[in-house]
């Protein structure tokens, strides 16, 4: 957060508290540049698998990371939210705020969420400094995701047991210009991980 311009909310009595230890110091201590790797894609695309493998690779490089996963977050922080468009928007807003705080702590944050709407992802991007939001599109065709169906959700959606399911009766807006795109339907996991880790190395994050 900027040190010379306190952030205010709708409540004029609340202002951002500037800590004695700054983001740059926390980052320097960890010897890395913080960022948010925002994995997006259909259910069953392999977001969590790829994100988890990337985190493991970064951990082995000595990086300080944390992975926020969609199901895990909905068990606590967002447990009262449904899958309506309004609640999906709020879900992503909350995750964006948490990811921003973690990046402020100097971490490399990985998030694995369908986050189907471009506008919602754009709003999270706006929360962060220009170079700290890295959109990772896990581009897996619907047919492959449905064939995998690891949680049996597509089967339930096709049977009408789940409403507002992304790719079936709710839209997924694919990124138009993601920083990183991996094809998890045809690209080996190890290759996808290599692409992402190399991007971080080449751009000075690790």
Wavefront OBJ file of the C-alpha trace (Angstrom):
o trace
v 0.000 0.000 0.000
v 1.252 3.541 -0.735
v 2.704 5.172 2.341
v 1.629 8.690 1.420
v -2.057 8.222 0.603
v -4.236 6.460 3.195
v -7.007 4.321 1.734
v -10.500 5.166 2.897
v -13.714 3.157 2.717
v -17.348 4.229 2.666
v -16.921 4.791 6.398
v -14.827 7.935 6.842
v -13.757 6.718 10.274
v -11.844 3.763 8.814
v -8.411 4.306 7.267
v -5.637 1.947 6.190
v -3.113 1.389 8.999
v 0.430 1.630 7.696
v 2.682 -0.929 9.373
v 6.268 -0.294 10.423
v 7.417 -3.256 8.320
v 6.638 -2.578 4.674
v 5.828 -4.873 1.773
v 9.190 -4.247 0.121
v 10.972 -5.379 3.290
v 8.884 -8.538 3.590
v 9.585 -9.321 -0.062
v 13.295 -8.677 0.307
v 13.445 -10.960 3.333
v 11.880 -13.741 1.252
v 14.105 -12.969 -1.753
v 11.179 -12.942 -4.171
v 8.729 -10.602 -5.857
v 5.152 -11.126 -4.643
v 2.358 -11.823 -7.092
v -0.994 -13.523 -7.488
v -1.155 -16.398 -9.961
v -4.864 -16.508 -10.819
v -5.712 -19.916 -12.299
v -9.026 -19.873 -14.158
v -10.794 -22.531 -16.219
v -13.800 -24.813 -16.298
v -14.613 -27.274 -13.543
v -12.461 -30.326 -14.208
v -9.964 -28.351 -16.276
v -7.179 -29.199 -13.851
v -6.753 -25.801 -12.184
v -6.149 -27.221 -8.724
v -3.866 -29.953 -10.058
v -1.719 -27.528 -12.042
v -1.688 -24.916 -9.275
v -0.708 -27.552 -6.715
v 2.109 -28.841 -8.901
v 3.367 -25.295 -9.491
v 3.323 -24.591 -5.755
v 5.300 -27.782 -5.126
v 7.878 -26.741 -7.725
v 8.141 -23.258 -6.211
v 8.469 -24.714 -2.706
v 11.372 -26.843 -3.899
v 12.990 -23.660 -5.244
v 12.712 -22.118 -1.773
v 9.850 -19.738 -2.627
v 7.287 -18.653 -0.033
v 3.804 -19.463 -1.342
v 0.196 -20.128 -0.437
v -2.493 -21.835 -2.522
v -6.108 -20.713 -2.214
v -8.452 -23.369 -3.589
v -12.106 -22.861 -4.504
v -13.595 -25.705 -2.458
v -11.424 -24.948 0.584
v -12.477 -21.299 0.618
v -16.157 -22.204 0.331
v -15.824 -24.317 3.481
v -15.046 -21.236 5.557
v -14.608 -17.709 4.268
v -17.383 -18.034 1.683
v -19.454 -20.898 3.113
v -22.738 -18.968 3.041
v -22.464 -18.053 -0.638
v -24.399 -19.849 -3.378
v -23.464 -20.210 -7.045
v -25.720 -17.419 -8.272
v -24.027 -14.748 -10.371
v -24.228 -12.262 -7.478
v -22.690 -14.696 -4.993
v -20.020 -15.786 -7.466
v -19.060 -12.124 -7.802
v -18.839 -11.739 -4.023
v -16.851 -14.969 -3.747
v -14.238 -13.654 -6.170
v -14.170 -10.241 -4.489
v -13.389 -11.831 -1.126
v -10.692 -14.032 -2.602
v -9.174 -11.019 -4.316
v -8.992 -9.141 -1.028
v -7.393 -12.103 0.754
v -4.908 -12.639 -2.079
v -4.002 -8.941 -1.986
v -3.225 -9.137 1.728
v -1.114 -12.249 1.203
v 0.809 -10.533 -1.587
v 1.326 -7.594 0.768
v 2.948 -10.112 3.109
v 5.460 -10.818 0.342
v 4.035 -14.177 -0.727
v 3.528 -15.704 -4.138
v -0.182 -16.517 -4.005
v -1.788 -19.158 -6.193
v -5.573 -19.215 -6.586
v -7.599 -21.974 -8.271
v -11.120 -20.751 -9.018
v -13.416 -21.126 -12.004
v -14.058 -17.360 -11.781
v -16.185 -17.505 -14.938
v -16.698 -13.782 -15.577
v -14.012 -11.599 -17.164
v -15.241 -8.534 -15.334
v -14.823 -10.197 -11.933
v -11.260 -11.231 -12.775
v -10.593 -7.708 -14.042
v -11.777 -6.283 -10.726
v -9.251 -8.433 -8.855
v -6.543 -7.302 -11.261
v -7.375 -3.690 -10.373
v -6.871 -4.433 -6.661
v -3.181 -5.165 -7.241
v -0.186 -3.313 -8.648
v 0.094 -3.744 -12.416
v 2.700 -6.520 -12.393
v 1.296 -8.539 -9.493
v -1.755 -10.119 -11.130
v -0.845 -12.997 -13.431
v -3.806 -14.660 -15.097
v -3.223 -18.334 -15.888
v -5.803 -19.800 -18.260
v -6.037 -23.565 -17.867
v -7.545 -24.096 -21.291
v -9.230 -27.493 -21.278
v -12.150 -28.196 -23.663
v -15.565 -28.750 -22.084
v -15.754 -32.245 -23.572
v -12.573 -33.292 -21.766
v -13.677 -31.663 -18.490
v -17.006 -33.452 -18.714
v -15.316 -36.743 -19.527
v -13.073 -36.397 -16.496
v -15.865 -35.194 -14.175
v -13.756 -35.910 -11.047
v -16.522 -34.910 -8.631
v -19.494 -36.163 -10.664
v -20.766 -32.594 -10.980
v -21.282 -32.569 -14.746
v -23.429 -35.689 -14.472
v -25.543 -33.996 -11.816
v -25.766 -30.787 -13.857
v -26.888 -32.685 -16.957
v -29.525 -34.399 -14.833
v -30.782 -31.046 -13.576
v -29.664 -31.719 -10.007
v -27.270 -28.726 -10.001
v -28.316 -25.327 -11.297
v -26.060 -22.493 -12.520
v -23.259 -24.930 -13.363
v -20.505 -23.316 -15.410
v -20.295 -24.637 -18.960
v -23.747 -26.231 -18.827
v -26.360 -23.650 -17.869
v -24.040 -20.851 -16.770
v -21.540 -19.036 -18.962
v -17.750 -19.239 -18.799
v -15.939 -16.266 -20.313
v -12.470 -17.406 -21.321
v -9.617 -14.898 -20.933
v -8.810 -12.910 -24.052
v -5.229 -12.066 -23.130
v -4.058 -14.108 -20.161
v -0.399 -13.729 -19.226
v -0.048 -17.527 -19.322
v -2.092 -20.166 -21.139
v -1.659 -23.899 -20.659
v -3.546 -26.656 -22.448
v -4.241 -29.193 -19.754
v -6.205 -31.383 -22.124
v -3.181 -32.231 -24.274
v -0.164 -30.708 -22.517
v 1.608 -32.921 -19.927
v 1.381 -31.592 -16.376
v 5.157 -31.316 -16.113
v 5.259 -29.145 -19.229
v 2.491 -26.867 -17.922
v 4.390 -26.433 -14.651
v 7.601 -25.679 -16.536
v 5.893 -22.971 -18.600
v 4.548 -21.236 -15.496
v 7.713 -21.517 -13.391
v 9.820 -20.280 -16.304
v 7.539 -17.245 -16.646
v 8.120 -16.418 -12.979
v 11.875 -16.852 -13.312
v 12.119 -14.805 -16.503
v 10.145 -11.944 -14.956
v 12.057 -11.859 -11.689
v 9.427 -13.199 -9.287
v 11.708 -16.023 -8.113
l 1 2 3 4 5 6 7 8 9 10 11 12 13 14 15 16 17 18 19 20 21 22 23 24 25 26 27 28 29 30 31 32 33 34 35 36 37 38 39 40 41 42 43 44 45 46 47 48 49 50 51 52 53 54 55 56 57 58 59 60 61 62 63 64 65 66 67 68 69 70 71 72 73 74 75 76 77 78 79 80 81 82 83 84 85 86 87 88 89 90 91 92 93 94 95 96 97 98 99 100 101 102 103 104 105 106 107 108 109 110 111 112 113 114 115 116 117 118 119 120 121 122 123 124 125 126 127 128 129 130 131 132 133 134 135 136 137 138 139 140 141 142 143 144 145 146 147 148 149 150 151 152 153 154 155 156 157 158 159 160 161 162 163 164 165 166 167 168 169 170 171 172 173 174 175 176 177 178 179 180 181 182 183 184 185 186 187 188 189 190 191 192 193 194 195 196 197 198 199 200 201 202 203 204 205 206
